Amino acid sequence: MEKVLRIEGMTCDHCAHTVHQALSKLPGMNDVHVSLDGGSAEIDFDPELVTLEAMQKAVEDAGYTLVGTED
């Protein structure tokens, strides 16, 4: 399943890399592309293995805020 996560708080390449690592570590994540300019992460994941709640926790634990999703 593909979604776009809207993420606030990323201000540099290191921030984007941190978010990428946090999401990539979750089981069921097939692909992650983080856009610093867009304040987003395009993800491809298996919804049977990972939930949006788990993604939100990973983003927040990394120090950022998940503010919404788009299909």
HTML snippet that shows the backbone in 3Dmol.js (N, CA, C, O; Angstrom):
<script src="https://3Dmol.org/build/3Dmol-min.js"></script>
<div id="view" style="width:600px;height:400px;position:relative"></div>
<script>
const pdb = `
ATOM      1  N   MET A   1       0.855  -1.169   0.000  1.00  0.00           N
ATOM      2  CA  MET A   1       0.000   0.000   0.000  1.00  0.00           C
ATOM      3  C   MET A   1       0.901   1.232   0.000  1.00  0.00           C
ATOM      4  O   MET A   1       1.924   1.264   0.684  1.00  0.00           O
ATOM      5  N   GLU A   2       0.514   2.235  -0.766  1.00  0.00           N
ATOM      6  CA  GLU A   2       1.296   3.462  -0.835  1.00  0.00           C
ATOM      7  C   GLU A   2       0.549   4.611  -0.167  1.00  0.00           C
ATOM      8  O   GLU A   2      -0.668   4.741  -0.298  1.00  0.00           O
ATOM      9  N   LYS A   3       1.300   5.436   0.549  1.00  0.00           N
ATOM     10  CA  LYS A   3       0.756   6.629   1.194  1.00  0.00           C
ATOM     11  C   LYS A   3       1.826   7.703   1.212  1.00  0.00           C
ATOM     12  O   LYS A   3       3.012   7.432   1.027  1.00  0.00           O
ATOM     13  N   VAL A   4       1.377   8.931   1.441  1.00  0.00           N
ATOM     14  CA  VAL A   4       2.280  10.048   1.678  1.00  0.00           C
ATOM     15  C   VAL A   4       2.027  10.522   3.101  1.00  0.00           C
ATOM     16  O   VAL A   4       0.893  10.824   3.473  1.00  0.00           O
ATOM     17  N   LEU A   5       3.089  10.584   3.890  1.00  0.00           N
ATOM     18  CA  LEU A   5       2.995  11.090   5.254  1.00  0.00           C
ATOM     19  C   LEU A   5       3.441  12.542   5.255  1.00  0.00           C
ATOM     20  O   LEU A   5       4.496  12.863   4.708  1.00  0.00           O
ATOM     21  N   ARG A   6       2.664  13.416   5.853  1.00  0.00           N
ATOM     22  CA  ARG A   6       3.034  14.827   6.011  1.00  0.00           C
ATOM     23  C   ARG A   6       3.726  14.964   7.369  1.00  0.00           C
ATOM     24  O   ARG A   6       3.166  14.607   8.405  1.00  0.00           O
ATOM     25  N   ILE A   7       4.955  15.490   7.341  1.00  0.00           N
ATOM     26  CA  ILE A   7       5.786  15.531   8.542  1.00  0.00           C
ATOM     27  C   ILE A   7       6.269  16.951   8.781  1.00  0.00           C
ATOM     28  O   ILE A   7       6.782  17.601   7.869  1.00  0.00           O
ATOM     29  N   GLU A   8       6.106  17.431  10.008  1.00  0.00           N
ATOM     30  CA  GLU A   8       6.575  18.766  10.390  1.00  0.00           C
ATOM     31  C   GLU A   8       7.835  18.650  11.232  1.00  0.00           C
ATOM     32  O   GLU A   8       8.031  17.677  11.959  1.00  0.00           O
ATOM     33  N   GLY A   9       8.682  19.662  11.118  1.00  0.00           N
ATOM     34  CA  GLY A   9       9.857  19.755  11.970  1.00  0.00           C
ATOM     35  C   GLY A   9      11.173  19.447  11.277  1.00  0.00           C
ATOM     36  O   GLY A   9      12.237  19.658  11.860  1.00  0.00           O
ATOM     37  N   MET A  10      11.124  18.953  10.046  1.00  0.00           N
ATOM     38  CA  MET A  10      12.365  18.668   9.324  1.00  0.00           C
ATOM     39  C   MET A  10      12.912  19.972   8.747  1.00  0.00           C
ATOM     40  O   MET A  10      12.215  20.677   8.016  1.00  0.00           O
ATOM     41  N   THR A  11      14.171  20.289   9.082  1.00  0.00           N
ATOM     42  CA  THR A  11      14.753  21.546   8.627  1.00  0.00           C
ATOM     43  C   THR A  11      16.055  21.377   7.853  1.00  0.00           C
ATOM     44  O   THR A  11      16.588  22.349   7.318  1.00  0.00           O
ATOM     45  N   CYS A  12      16.576  20.139   7.789  1.00  0.00           N
ATOM     46  CA  CYS A  12      17.853  19.924   7.110  1.00  0.00           C
ATOM     47  C   CYS A  12      17.923  18.493   6.577  1.00  0.00           C
ATOM     48  O   CYS A  12      17.051  17.668   6.850  1.00  0.00           O
ATOM     49  N   ASP A  13      18.981  18.218   5.810  1.00  0.00           N
ATOM     50  CA  ASP A  13      19.150  16.875   5.256  1.00  0.00           C
ATOM     51  C   ASP A  13      19.282  15.823   6.350  1.00  0.00           C
ATOM     52  O   ASP A  13      18.807  14.697   6.197  1.00  0.00           O
ATOM     53  N   HIS A  14      19.926  16.191   7.450  1.00  0.00           N
ATOM     54  CA  HIS A  14      20.066  15.244   8.561  1.00  0.00           C
ATOM     55  C   HIS A  14      18.696  14.874   9.119  1.00  0.00           C
ATOM     56  O   HIS A  14      18.460  13.716   9.461  1.00  0.00           O
ATOM     57  N   CYS A  15      17.799  15.838   9.212  1.00  0.00           N
ATOM     58  CA  CYS A  15      16.430  15.567   9.680  1.00  0.00           C
ATOM     59  C   CYS A  15      15.751  14.552   8.761  1.00  0.00           C
ATOM     60  O   CYS A  15      15.150  13.586   9.232  1.00  0.00           O
ATOM     61  N   ALA A  16      15.849  14.774   7.461  1.00  0.00           N
ATOM     62  CA  ALA A  16      15.221  13.872   6.496  1.00  0.00           C
ATOM     63  C   ALA A  16      15.815  12.474   6.609  1.00  0.00           C
ATOM     64  O   ALA A  16      15.092  11.480   6.530  1.00  0.00           O
ATOM     65  N   HIS A  17      17.126  12.395   6.793  1.00  0.00           N
ATOM     66  CA  HIS A  17      17.792  11.102   6.946  1.00  0.00           C
ATOM     67  C   HIS A  17      17.317  10.398   8.219  1.00  0.00           C
ATOM     68  O   HIS A  17      17.106   9.185   8.216  1.00  0.00           O
ATOM     69  N   THR A  18      17.151  11.150   9.293  1.00  0.00           N
ATOM     70  CA  THR A  18      16.677  10.584  10.559  1.00  0.00           C
ATOM     71  C   THR A  18      15.276  10.007  10.404  1.00  0.00           C
ATOM     72  O   THR A  18      15.000   8.911  10.892  1.00  0.00           O
ATOM     73  N   VAL A  19      14.393  10.732   9.731  1.00  0.00           N
ATOM     74  CA  VAL A  19      13.031  10.244   9.494  1.00  0.00           C
ATOM     75  C   VAL A  19      13.074   8.999   8.606  1.00  0.00           C
ATOM     76  O   VAL A  19      12.364   8.027   8.861  1.00  0.00           O
ATOM     77  N   HIS A  20      13.899   9.031   7.575  1.00  0.00           N
ATOM     78  CA  HIS A  20      14.038   7.875   6.680  1.00  0.00           C
ATOM     79  C   HIS A  20      14.461   6.641   7.467  1.00  0.00           C
ATOM     80  O   HIS A  20      13.881   5.569   7.298  1.00  0.00           O
ATOM     81  N   GLN A  21      15.458   6.782   8.318  1.00  0.00           N
ATOM     82  CA  GLN A  21      15.931   5.646   9.112  1.00  0.00           C
ATOM     83  C   GLN A  21      14.854   5.142  10.063  1.00  0.00           C
ATOM     84  O   GLN A  21      14.666   3.934  10.208  1.00  0.00           O
ATOM     85  N   ALA A  22      14.149   6.059  10.708  1.00  0.00           N
ATOM     86  CA  ALA A  22      13.115   5.667  11.672  1.00  0.00           C
ATOM     87  C   ALA A  22      12.013   4.860  10.998  1.00  0.00           C
ATOM     88  O   ALA A  22      11.572   3.844  11.534  1.00  0.00           O
ATOM     89  N   LEU A  23      11.570   5.303   9.833  1.00  0.00           N
ATOM     90  CA  LEU A  23      10.507   4.591   9.123  1.00  0.00           C
ATOM     91  C   LEU A  23      11.013   3.290   8.506  1.00  0.00           C
ATOM     92  O   LEU A  23      10.305   2.283   8.515  1.00  0.00           O
ATOM     93  N   SER A  24      12.220   3.304   7.978  1.00  0.00           N
ATOM     94  CA  SER A  24      12.769   2.120   7.309  1.00  0.00           C
ATOM     95  C   SER A  24      12.955   0.947   8.257  1.00  0.00           C
ATOM     96  O   SER A  24      12.908  -0.206   7.829  1.00  0.00           O
ATOM     97  N   LYS A  25      13.164   1.223   9.531  1.00  0.00           N
ATOM     98  CA  LYS A  25      13.384   0.165  10.522  1.00  0.00           C
ATOM     99  C   LYS A  25      12.115  -0.603  10.869  1.00  0.00           C
ATOM    100  O   LYS A  25      12.188  -1.696  11.430  1.00  0.00           O
ATOM    101  N   LEU A  26      10.957  -0.043  10.543  1.00  0.00           N
ATOM    102  CA  LEU A  26       9.700  -0.704  10.894  1.00  0.00           C
ATOM    103  C   LEU A  26       9.486  -1.942  10.029  1.00  0.00           C
ATOM    104  O   LEU A  26       9.768  -1.919   8.831  1.00  0.00           O
ATOM    105  N   PRO A  27       8.985  -3.030  10.634  1.00  0.00           N
ATOM    106  CA  PRO A  27       8.682  -4.215   9.827  1.00  0.00           C
ATOM    107  C   PRO A  27       7.552  -3.899   8.854  1.00  0.00           C
ATOM    108  O   PRO A  27       6.603  -3.195   9.202  1.00  0.00           O
ATOM    109  N   GLY A  28       7.654  -4.412   7.651  1.00  0.00           N
ATOM    110  CA  GLY A  28       6.595  -4.204   6.671  1.00  0.00           C
ATOM    111  C   GLY A  28       6.776  -2.990   5.786  1.00  0.00           C
ATOM    112  O   GLY A  28       5.961  -2.744   4.896  1.00  0.00           O
ATOM    113  N   MET A  29       7.846  -2.216   6.021  1.00  0.00           N
ATOM    114  CA  MET A  29       8.114  -1.064   5.158  1.00  0.00           C
ATOM    115  C   MET A  29       8.894  -1.548   3.944  1.00  0.00           C
ATOM    116  O   MET A  29       9.997  -2.075   4.085  1.00  0.00           O
ATOM    117  N   ASN A  30       8.329  -1.374   2.755  1.00  0.00           N
ATOM    118  CA  ASN A  30       8.975  -1.823   1.528  1.00  0.00           C
ATOM    119  C   ASN A  30       9.851  -0.750   0.898  1.00  0.00           C
ATOM    120  O   ASN A  30      10.897  -1.053   0.324  1.00  0.00           O
ATOM    121  N   ASP A  31       9.416   0.520   1.007  1.00  0.00           N
ATOM    122  CA  ASP A  31      10.148   1.613   0.376  1.00  0.00           C
ATOM    123  C   ASP A  31       9.815   2.912   1.096  1.00  0.00           C
ATOM    124  O   ASP A  31       8.668   3.134   1.486  1.00  0.00           O
ATOM    125  N   VAL A  32      10.819   3.771   1.274  1.00  0.00           N
ATOM    126  CA  VAL A  32      10.634   5.063   1.938  1.00  0.00           C
ATOM    127  C   VAL A  32      11.432   6.111   1.175  1.00  0.00           C
ATOM    128  O   VAL A  32      12.630   5.940   0.949  1.00  0.00           O
ATOM    129  N   HIS A  33      10.771   7.197   0.776  1.00  0.00           N
ATOM    130  CA  HIS A  33      11.435   8.342   0.151  1.00  0.00           C
ATOM    131  C   HIS A  33      10.996   9.588   0.913  1.00  0.00           C
ATOM    132  O   HIS A  33       9.818   9.945   0.903  1.00  0.00           O
ATOM    133  N   VAL A  34      11.944  10.247   1.571  1.00  0.00           N
ATOM    134  CA  VAL A  34      11.639  11.440   2.364  1.00  0.00           C
ATOM    135  C   VAL A  34      12.026  12.676   1.567  1.00  0.00           C
ATOM    136  O   VAL A  34      13.116  12.748   1.000  1.00  0.00           O
ATOM    137  N   SER A  35      11.119  13.649   1.530  1.00  0.00           N
ATOM    138  CA  SER A  35      11.361  14.921   0.850  1.00  0.00           C
ATOM    139  C   SER A  35      11.436  16.038   1.883  1.00  0.00           C
ATOM    140  O   SER A  35      10.440  16.370   2.526  1.00  0.00           O
ATOM    141  N   LEU A  36      12.614  16.607   2.033  1.00  0.00           N
ATOM    142  CA  LEU A  36      12.780  17.729   2.948  1.00  0.00           C
ATOM    143  C   LEU A  36      11.970  18.924   2.457  1.00  0.00           C
ATOM    144  O   LEU A  36      11.256  19.554   3.238  1.00  0.00           O
ATOM    145  N   ASP A  37      12.079  19.239   1.166  1.00  0.00           N
ATOM    146  CA  ASP A  37      11.367  20.392   0.602  1.00  0.00           C
ATOM    147  C   ASP A  37       9.858  20.241   0.723  1.00  0.00           C
ATOM    148  O   ASP A  37       9.152  21.214   0.986  1.00  0.00           O
ATOM    149  N   GLY A  38       9.365  19.028   0.532  1.00  0.00           N
ATOM    150  CA  GLY A  38       7.929  18.792   0.594  1.00  0.00           C
ATOM    151  C   GLY A  38       7.408  18.516   1.988  1.00  0.00           C
ATOM    152  O   GLY A  38       6.198  18.486   2.208  1.00  0.00           O
ATOM    153  N   GLY A  39       8.322  18.310   2.939  1.00  0.00           N
ATOM    154  CA  GLY A  39       7.894  17.979   4.296  1.00  0.00           C
ATOM    155  C   GLY A  39       7.077  16.707   4.331  1.00  0.00           C
ATOM    156  O   GLY A  39       6.055  16.620   5.011  1.00  0.00           O
ATOM    157  N   SER A  40       7.553  15.707   3.574  1.00  0.00           N
ATOM    158  CA  SER A  40       6.752  14.494   3.441  1.00  0.00           C
ATOM    159  C   SER A  40       7.629  13.256   3.292  1.00  0.00           C
ATOM    160  O   SER A  40       8.835  13.338   3.061  1.00  0.00           O
ATOM    161  N   ALA A  41       6.976  12.117   3.431  1.00  0.00           N
ATOM    162  CA  ALA A  41       7.615  10.833   3.160  1.00  0.00           C
ATOM    163  C   ALA A  41       6.655  10.010   2.320  1.00  0.00           C
ATOM    164  O   ALA A  41       5.522   9.757   2.729  1.00  0.00           O
ATOM    165  N   GLU A  42       7.108   9.594   1.151  1.00  0.00           N
ATOM    166  CA  GLU A  42       6.326   8.685   0.317  1.00  0.00           C
ATOM    167  C   GLU A  42       6.729   7.278   0.722  1.00  0.00           C
ATOM    168  O   GLU A  42       7.907   6.922   0.682  1.00  0.00           O
ATOM    169  N   ILE A  43       5.738   6.478   1.115  1.00  0.00           N
ATOM    170  CA  ILE A  43       6.045   5.150   1.632  1.00  0.00           C
ATOM    171  C   ILE A  43       5.253   4.077   0.901  1.00  0.00           C
ATOM    172  O   ILE A  43       4.154   4.318   0.401  1.00  0.00           O
ATOM    173  N   ASP A  44       5.830   2.905   0.852  1.00  0.00           N
ATOM    174  CA  ASP A  44       5.163   1.705   0.356  1.00  0.00           C
ATOM    175  C   ASP A  44       5.318   0.682   1.475  1.00  0.00           C
ATOM    176  O   ASP A  44       6.435   0.367   1.886  1.00  0.00           O
ATOM    177  N   PHE A  45       4.190   0.164   1.969  1.00  0.00           N
ATOM    178  CA  PHE A  45       4.244  -0.704   3.143  1.00  0.00           C
ATOM    179  C   PHE A  45       3.182  -1.784   3.083  1.00  0.00           C
ATOM    180  O   PHE A  45       2.229  -1.700   2.309  1.00  0.00           O
ATOM    181  N   ASP A  46       3.364  -2.800   3.914  1.00  0.00           N
ATOM    182  CA  ASP A  46       2.404  -3.890   4.051  1.00  0.00           C
ATOM    183  C   ASP A  46       1.533  -3.593   5.272  1.00  0.00           C
ATOM    184  O   ASP A  46       2.019  -3.678   6.399  1.00  0.00           O
ATOM    185  N   PRO A  47       0.253  -3.245   5.074  1.00  0.00           N
ATOM    186  CA  PRO A  47      -0.612  -2.869   6.198  1.00  0.00           C
ATOM    187  C   PRO A  47      -0.894  -4.021   7.164  1.00  0.00           C
ATOM    188  O   PRO A  47      -1.413  -3.799   8.258  1.00  0.00           O
ATOM    189  N   GLU A  48      -0.557  -5.234   6.769  1.00  0.00           N
ATOM    190  CA  GLU A  48      -0.719  -6.358   7.688  1.00  0.00           C
ATOM    191  C   GLU A  48       0.448  -6.446   8.661  1.00  0.00           C
ATOM    192  O   GLU A  48       0.361  -7.143   9.672  1.00  0.00           O
ATOM    193  N   LEU A  49       1.543  -5.745   8.364  1.00  0.00           N
ATOM    194  CA  LEU A  49       2.735  -5.817   9.208  1.00  0.00           C
ATOM    195  C   LEU A  49       3.037  -4.531   9.967  1.00  0.00           C
ATOM    196  O   LEU A  49       3.717  -4.564  10.993  1.00  0.00           O
ATOM    197  N   VAL A  50       2.537  -3.398   9.473  1.00  0.00           N
ATOM    198  CA  VAL A  50       2.825  -2.124  10.131  1.00  0.00           C
ATOM    199  C   VAL A  50       1.593  -1.223  10.047  1.00  0.00           C
ATOM    200  O   VAL A  50       0.908  -1.179   9.025  1.00  0.00           O
ATOM    201  N   THR A  51       1.326  -0.504  11.142  1.00  0.00           N
ATOM    202  CA  THR A  51       0.159   0.384  11.213  1.00  0.00           C
ATOM    203  C   THR A  51       0.591   1.845  11.103  1.00  0.00           C
ATOM    204  O   THR A  51       1.761   2.179  11.295  1.00  0.00           O
ATOM    205  N   LEU A  52      -0.366   2.696  10.793  1.00  0.00           N
ATOM    206  CA  LEU A  52      -0.082   4.133  10.784  1.00  0.00           C
ATOM    207  C   LEU A  52       0.299   4.621  12.173  1.00  0.00           C
ATOM    208  O   LEU A  52       1.096   5.548  12.314  1.00  0.00           O
ATOM    209  N   GLU A  53      -0.269   3.996  13.199  1.00  0.00           N
ATOM    210  CA  GLU A  53       0.075   4.367  14.568  1.00  0.00           C
ATOM    211  C   GLU A  53       1.547   4.081  14.847  1.00  0.00           C
ATOM    212  O   GLU A  53       2.224   4.877  15.498  1.00  0.00           O
ATOM    213  N   ALA A  54       2.045   2.943  14.356  1.00  0.00           N
ATOM    214  CA  ALA A  54       3.460   2.603  14.540  1.00  0.00           C
ATOM    215  C   ALA A  54       4.349   3.594  13.792  1.00  0.00           C
ATOM    216  O   ALA A  54       5.412   3.974  14.284  1.00  0.00           O
ATOM    217  N   MET A  55       3.913   4.011  12.605  1.00  0.00           N
ATOM    218  CA  MET A  55       4.672   4.997  11.838  1.00  0.00           C
ATOM    219  C   MET A  55       4.700   6.328  12.574  1.00  0.00           C
ATOM    220  O   MET A  55       5.741   6.980  12.651  1.00  0.00           O
ATOM    221  N   GLN A  56       3.554   6.730  13.113  1.00  0.00           N
ATOM    222  CA  GLN A  56       3.487   7.983  13.854  1.00  0.00           C
ATOM    223  C   GLN A  56       4.423   7.943  15.051  1.00  0.00           C
ATOM    224  O   GLN A  56       5.137   8.912  15.310  1.00  0.00           O
ATOM    225  N   LYS A  57       4.429   6.839  15.779  1.00  0.00           N
ATOM    226  CA  LYS A  57       5.308   6.705  16.944  1.00  0.00           C
ATOM    227  C   LYS A  57       6.770   6.784  16.520  1.00  0.00           C
ATOM    228  O   LYS A  57       7.569   7.441  17.187  1.00  0.00           O
ATOM    229  N   ALA A  58       7.130   6.127  15.427  1.00  0.00           N
ATOM    230  CA  ALA A  58       8.513   6.157  14.947  1.00  0.00           C
ATOM    231  C   ALA A  58       8.935   7.582  14.589  1.00  0.00           C
ATOM    232  O   ALA A  58      10.038   8.009  14.928  1.00  0.00           O
ATOM    233  N   VAL A  59       8.055   8.314  13.906  1.00  0.00           N
ATOM    234  CA  VAL A  59       8.352   9.699  13.527  1.00  0.00           C
ATOM    235  C   VAL A  59       8.485  10.563  14.779  1.00  0.00           C
ATOM    236  O   VAL A  59       9.415  11.363  14.885  1.00  0.00           O
ATOM    237  N   GLU A  60       7.565  10.407  15.723  1.00  0.00           N
ATOM    238  CA  GLU A  60       7.605  11.208  16.949  1.00  0.00           C
ATOM    239  C   GLU A  60       8.804  10.853  17.815  1.00  0.00           C
ATOM    240  O   GLU A  60       9.421  11.738  18.408  1.00  0.00           O
ATOM    241  N   ASP A  61       9.144   9.565  17.897  1.00  0.00           N
ATOM    242  CA  ASP A  61      10.321   9.155  18.667  1.00  0.00           C
ATOM    243  C   ASP A  61      11.602   9.735  18.071  1.00  0.00           C
ATOM    244  O   ASP A  61      12.587   9.934  18.781  1.00  0.00           O
ATOM    245  N   ALA A  62      11.584  10.003  16.767  1.00  0.00           N
ATOM    246  CA  ALA A  62      12.736  10.609  16.095  1.00  0.00           C
ATOM    247  C   ALA A  62      12.771  12.127  16.293  1.00  0.00           C
ATOM    248  O   ALA A  62      13.757  12.774  15.939  1.00  0.00           O
ATOM    249  N   GLY A  63      11.698  12.698  16.859  1.00  0.00           N
ATOM    250  CA  GLY A  63      11.680  14.121  17.169  1.00  0.00           C
ATOM    251  C   GLY A  63      10.869  14.987  16.224  1.00  0.00           C
ATOM    252  O   GLY A  63      11.016  16.209  16.225  1.00  0.00           O
ATOM    253  N   TYR A  64      10.012  14.370  15.417  1.00  0.00           N
ATOM    254  CA  TYR A  64       9.226  15.108  14.427  1.00  0.00           C
ATOM    255  C   TYR A  64       7.740  14.826  14.627  1.00  0.00           C
ATOM    256  O   TYR A  64       7.371  14.014  15.475  1.00  0.00           O
ATOM    257  N   THR A  65       6.892  15.490  13.856  1.00  0.00           N
ATOM    258  CA  THR A  65       5.452  15.354  14.031  1.00  0.00           C
ATOM    259  C   THR A  65       4.797  14.908  12.733  1.00  0.00           C
ATOM    260  O   THR A  65       4.949  15.549  11.693  1.00  0.00           O
ATOM    261  N   LEU A  66       4.067  13.801  12.807  1.00  0.00           N
ATOM    262  CA  LEU A  66       3.262  13.338  11.675  1.00  0.00           C
ATOM    263  C   LEU A  66       1.938  14.083  11.748  1.00  0.00           C
ATOM    264  O   LEU A  66       1.174  13.905  12.696  1.00  0.00           O
ATOM    265  N   VAL A  67       1.664  14.923  10.743  1.00  0.00           N
ATOM    266  CA  VAL A  67       0.481  15.779  10.793  1.00  0.00           C
ATOM    267  C   VAL A  67      -0.647  15.321   9.883  1.00  0.00           C
ATOM    268  O   VAL A  67      -1.742  15.881   9.933  1.00  0.00           O
ATOM    269  N   GLY A  68      -0.401  14.312   9.050  1.00  0.00           N
ATOM    270  CA  GLY A  68      -1.470  13.819   8.191  1.00  0.00           C
ATOM    271  C   GLY A  68      -0.951  12.832   7.169  1.00  0.00           C
ATOM    272  O   GLY A  68       0.253  12.624   7.020  1.00  0.00           O
ATOM    273  N   THR A  69      -1.909  12.224   6.462  1.00  0.00           N
ATOM    274  CA  THR A  69      -1.563  11.259   5.417  1.00  0.00           C
ATOM    275  C   THR A  69      -2.403  11.528   4.174  1.00  0.00           C
ATOM    276  O   THR A  69      -3.482  12.115   4.247  1.00  0.00           O
ATOM    277  N   GLU A  70      -1.887  11.088   3.043  1.00  0.00           N
ATOM    278  CA  GLU A  70      -2.607  11.161   1.771  1.00  0.00           C
ATOM    279  C   GLU A  70      -2.421   9.833   1.063  1.00  0.00           C
ATOM    280  O   GLU A  70      -1.387   9.180   1.205  1.00  0.00           O
ATOM    281  N   ASP A  71      -3.429   9.439   0.299  1.00  0.00           N
ATOM    282  CA  ASP A  71      -3.300   8.210  -0.492  1.00  0.00           C
ATOM    283  C   ASP A  71      -2.557   8.477  -1.779  1.00  0.00           C
ATOM    284  O   ASP A  71      -2.352   7.561  -2.575  1.00  0.00           O
TER     285      ASP A  71
END
`;
const viewer = $3Dmol.createViewer("view");
viewer.addModel(pdb, "pdb");
viewer.setStyle({}, {cartoon: {color: "spectrum"}});
viewer.zoomTo();
viewer.render();
</script>
